[in-house]
């Protein structure tokens, strides 16, 4: 439900005033089912507001928001320079990203016609997507993100891996780095790296080809320490008492992160049924949905009970 993910009455009112409003509850539930994080869902919903305004300006019903309309919306946002939405230090093309995901939802639900070219994948990418899901347990959302960046890669270098070499791969990535901002560049590099590793596993390229992809270092974070010392962790956990309303929750989350070295998304996906109290262990889904059990330290268990 939309109300579960938008707390601002002003934002909720703006969303409900758009032509997209009748679809937003179903759209939100669809995003949740695909295991997007709360922050990402909020980002996608942010894009609905300018999209709704654009639909009204062009007197266009949602049923007409096909791939041609999506491209027209992209061009319009590009021309007026309203591309970016900044959340903290992360800057993304929120309006178009949200509109593109909403368009995908409309296509899947049969509300608009699908894009002929977008509905078909090169067999090379089909096999890659199948490998990620079956052999690596990768989430559908992650697979879709990889495919999004790899379409252009395969279109540029071709669908014959035996023609790939380090010069061609690096040349393509250099073009991406010059043309796109850092978040897009890093995502592209990561997707190409995973794709080349798949090709190695399939025996389609040499094992050294993934090494042709350089590592991108984010200089914004260069001043941050690589780890937090034990004394600072203790101070951080003790600081939870300064916020009585959320102290118990924050303390439990920080203890899980500190004691079990989980990712934030792992903690966010935890459920009470993942705790085996008798066996003193915790079930974690992991990055590729490969479940495993971790020992439950006493202080973490106490924090969860509290």
Secondary structure, 3 states (H helix, E strand, C coil): CHHHCCCCHHHHHHHHCCCCHHHHHHHHHHHHHCCCCHHHHHHHHHHHHHHHHHHHHCCCCHHHCCHHHHHHHHHHHHHHCCCCEEECCEEECHHHHHHHHHHHHHHHCCCCCCCCCCCCCCHHHHHHHHHHHHHCCCCHHHHHHHHHHHHHHHHHHCCCHHHCCHHHHHHHHHHHHHHCCHHHHHHHHHHHHHHHHHHHHCCCCCCCHHHHCCCCCCHHHCCCCCCCCHHHHHHHHHHHHHCCCCHHHHHHHHHHHHHHCCCHHHHHCCCHHHEECCCCEEEECCCCCCCEEEECCHHHHHHHHC
